[in-house]
Amino acid sequence: MKIMEQKNENIKQMLNFFATKCGGEIDKVKALKLIWIADRLHIRHHARTISGDCYYAMRMGAVPSEAKSITACCNTISKSADANTNCFSETDIKCMELTFQTFGSLDWNDLSAYSHNFPEWKRYESFLAKYPNRRKKMEIDDFFCNPENIDGKLTDEQLHFFDESDEQLNLCKEIYNENKAIEGLWN
């Protein structure tokens, strides 16, 4: 399977995974935010995202671009008959499970507001305030940075979801950047 096909398969199956967890149907924005949270968690622990998607800062927060394109024609995503977790590693599934367990009870609006607390979105906050219908490509390295503070009515588990040590974050960031450099040699 080619890299782009695998990326699209992972994204489709992540959408299926979260729709299934929500009883068979999930709001599109909520699904996109859960993908972002799972990817953010996974890269901080395992030096790669699950989806392989490219992220943009938009008015409603962090947005996985390809996942947004896949879901462009609908507001609600229904699980499909071809739901399959075989494309995921053990760590992928663990991070998606933990993401849903911790944030699955929040609605899309709360998840969107939550994503506004993080450096990958904060970097573009003033631009998006001035141009609310535009987008900016996020710097994936910002996924390794911690927010200054988190606003919102959240549980302690949600507030501290991304509490990794600086040592772990620096190591995963270094591995991620090395892998990207190697990938660049192949392209």
C-alpha positions as CSV (number, residue, x, y, z in Angstrom):
1,M,0.0,0.0,0.0
2,K,1.3,3.4,-0.9
3,I,2.0,6.0,1.8
4,M,-0.9,8.3,0.7
5,E,-3.3,5.4,0.6
6,Q,-2.2,4.2,4.0
7,K,-2.6,7.7,5.4
8,N,-6.2,7.9,4.0
9,E,-7.0,4.5,5.4
10,N,-5.8,5.4,8.8
11,I,-7.8,8.6,8.8
12,K,-11.0,6.8,7.6
13,Q,-10.5,4.1,10.2
14,M,-9.9,6.7,12.9
15,L,-13.3,8.3,11.9
16,N,-14.8,4.8,12.1
17,F,-13.3,4.2,15.5
18,F,-14.7,7.4,17.0
19,A,-18.1,7.0,15.3
20,T,-18.3,3.4,16.7
21,K,-17.3,4.7,20.2
22,C,-20.1,7.2,20.0
23,G,-22.7,4.6,19.3
24,G,-22.4,4.6,15.5
25,E,-22.5,8.3,14.7
26,I,-20.4,11.3,15.6
27,D,-20.5,15.0,14.8
28,K,-17.8,15.8,12.2
29,V,-16.1,18.6,14.2
30,K,-16.0,16.4,17.3
31,A,-14.4,13.6,15.3
32,L,-11.8,16.0,13.9
33,K,-10.9,17.3,17.4
34,L,-10.6,13.7,18.7
35,I,-8.3,12.9,15.9
36,W,-6.2,15.9,16.8
37,I,-6.1,14.9,20.5
38,A,-5.1,11.3,19.7
39,D,-2.4,12.5,17.2
40,R,-1.1,15.0,19.7
41,L,-0.9,12.4,22.4
42,H,0.7,9.8,20.2
43,I,3.4,12.1,18.8
44,R,4.4,13.1,22.3
45,H,4.8,9.5,23.4
46,H,5.8,7.7,20.2
47,A,7.3,10.4,17.9
48,R,4.7,10.0,15.2
49,T,1.0,10.8,14.6
50,I,-1.5,8.1,14.1
51,S,-3.3,9.8,11.1
52,G,-0.2,11.1,9.3
53,D,-2.4,14.1,8.5
54,C,-1.2,17.7,8.0
55,Y,-2.7,20.2,10.5
56,Y,-4.0,23.7,10.0
57,A,-5.0,26.4,12.5
58,M,-8.6,27.5,11.8
59,R,-11.1,29.6,13.6
60,M,-12.5,26.5,15.3
61,G,-9.0,25.2,16.4
62,A,-6.6,22.6,15.2
63,V,-7.9,20.8,12.0
64,P,-6.5,17.7,10.4
65,S,-6.6,18.7,6.7
66,E,-7.1,15.4,5.0
67,A,-9.7,14.3,7.5
68,K,-11.6,17.5,6.9
69,S,-11.5,16.8,3.2
70,I,-12.8,13.3,3.6
71,T,-15.7,14.5,5.7
72,A,-16.4,17.7,3.7
73,C,-19.8,16.5,2.4
74,C,-21.4,15.8,5.8
75,N,-21.9,17.2,9.3
76,T,-22.3,13.8,10.9
77,I,-20.1,10.7,10.4
78,S,-21.6,7.2,10.6
79,K,-19.5,4.2,11.2
80,S,-19.1,2.2,8.0
81,A,-19.4,-1.5,7.5
82,D,-15.7,-1.8,6.7
83,A,-14.5,-0.6,10.1
84,N,-11.1,-2.2,10.7
85,T,-8.5,-1.6,13.3
86,N,-5.8,-3.8,11.6
87,C,-4.1,-0.7,10.2
88,F,-3.3,0.5,13.7
89,S,-0.5,-0.4,16.1
90,E,-1.1,-1.3,19.7
91,T,0.0,2.2,20.7
92,D,-2.3,3.8,18.1
93,I,-5.3,2.0,19.6
94,K,-4.2,2.8,23.2
95,C,-4.0,6.5,22.4
96,M,-7.4,6.6,20.6
97,E,-9.0,4.6,23.5
98,L,-7.5,7.0,26.1
99,T,-8.6,10.0,24.0
100,F,-12.1,8.8,23.8
101,Q,-12.3,7.8,27.4
102,T,-11.0,11.2,28.5
103,F,-12.7,13.5,26.0
104,G,-15.6,11.5,24.4
105,S,-18.2,13.1,26.7
106,L,-17.4,16.6,25.5
107,D,-19.2,18.1,22.6
108,W,-17.6,19.7,19.5
109,N,-17.9,23.2,20.9
110,D,-16.0,22.3,24.1
111,L,-13.4,20.4,22.1
112,S,-12.9,23.3,19.8
113,A,-12.5,25.7,22.7
114,Y,-10.1,23.2,24.3
115,S,-7.9,23.2,21.2
116,H,-7.5,27.0,21.4
117,N,-5.3,26.6,24.5
118,F,-2.5,24.9,22.7
119,P,0.7,26.4,21.2
120,E,0.0,25.0,17.7
121,W,-3.2,27.1,17.6
122,K,-2.1,30.0,19.8
123,R,0.7,30.8,17.3
124,Y,-2.0,31.9,14.8
125,E,-4.6,33.3,17.2
126,S,-4.1,37.0,16.2
127,F,-4.1,36.1,12.5
128,L,-7.3,34.1,12.8
129,A,-9.0,36.9,14.8
130,K,-8.2,39.3,11.9
131,Y,-9.0,36.7,9.1
132,P,-11.5,34.3,10.6
133,N,-12.2,32.5,7.4
134,R,-8.5,31.7,6.6
135,R,-6.2,29.0,7.8
136,K,-2.5,28.6,8.6
137,K,-0.5,25.5,8.4
138,M,0.6,24.4,11.9
139,E,4.1,23.7,12.9
140,I,4.1,20.1,14.0
141,D,7.0,20.9,16.4
142,D,4.4,22.9,18.5
143,F,2.7,19.6,19.3
144,F,5.7,19.0,21.6
145,C,5.1,22.3,23.5
146,N,3.0,22.6,26.6
147,P,0.3,25.3,26.9
148,E,0.8,28.1,29.3
149,N,-2.6,27.5,30.9
150,I,-5.8,25.7,29.9
151,D,-9.1,27.4,30.2
152,G,-12.5,25.7,30.3
153,K,-14.6,23.6,32.6
154,L,-12.5,20.4,32.5
155,T,-11.8,17.5,34.8
156,D,-8.4,17.1,36.3
157,E,-7.7,14.2,33.9
158,Q,-8.5,16.5,30.9
159,L,-6.5,19.4,32.3
160,H,-3.4,17.1,32.8
161,F,-3.9,14.9,29.7
162,F,-0.7,16.2,28.1
163,D,1.6,16.2,31.2
164,E,4.7,14.6,29.8
165,S,8.2,15.3,31.1
166,D,10.5,17.7,29.2
167,E,12.9,14.8,28.8
168,Q,10.3,12.6,27.1
169,L,9.1,15.5,24.9
170,N,12.6,16.4,23.8
171,L,13.4,12.8,23.0
172,C,10.2,12.2,21.0
173,K,10.7,15.5,19.1
174,E,14.3,14.6,18.2
175,I,13.2,11.1,17.0
176,Y,10.3,12.7,15.0
177,N,12.6,15.2,13.3
178,E,15.2,12.5,12.5
179,N,12.5,10.4,10.9
180,K,11.2,13.3,8.9
181,A,14.8,14.0,7.6
182,I,15.1,10.3,6.6
183,E,11.7,10.4,4.9
184,G,12.8,13.5,3.0
185,L,15.7,11.5,1.6
186,W,13.3,9.0,0.1
187,N,11.0,11.6,-1.5
